[in-house]
Amino acid sequence: MTTGEETDAFFVAQGRQLERYKTSGGAGRRVALGRVIVPFDSASAATRKRYAAYAAGRHERTLSPQGERRTLFARDLVGTADQILEALHADPILPHVQEFRLELPYEFIDEDYRQILHDFVTLIGPELGWRAPALQPLSPRAGDVRSLKSGY
């Protein structure tokens, strides 16, 4: 989501905002990008239909500025991991950021979120260069008795 200042094109507006940020002192600072992503590779046929209906119901808002503030929305990326990766590789903003934020739809159920996260972590994230961090064993801090008690 961004404001359509002097343009109706989402990526043009977002690119201009990023450029203004960099030229006004943000150069070299961390920048994150967020996109709504709903992969359906491991989803059931019924869930895929529901995801497609969700995206279709939100598509209209991506076609023109919304409201007095001329809010622009990026298209939700819904489809197979390959389709989503194709769209992300074509995203003109992605090469200019250091971090990517997966944005999830608000109205889904827990099972949907688990499936979306699974597909993203196993199929999409690695293709964008993301690797899961190695898990470290949990150990209490020295002198912190509370961390050893149940319920803390």
Secondary structure, 3 states (H helix, E strand, C coil): CEECCCCCCHHHHHHHHHHHHHHHHHCCCCCEEEEEEEECCCCCHHHHHHHHHHHHHHHHHHCCCECCCCEECCCCEEECHHHHHHHHHHCCCHHHCCEEEEECCCCCCHHHHHHHHHHHHHHHHHHHCCCCCCCCCCCCCCCCHHHHCCCC
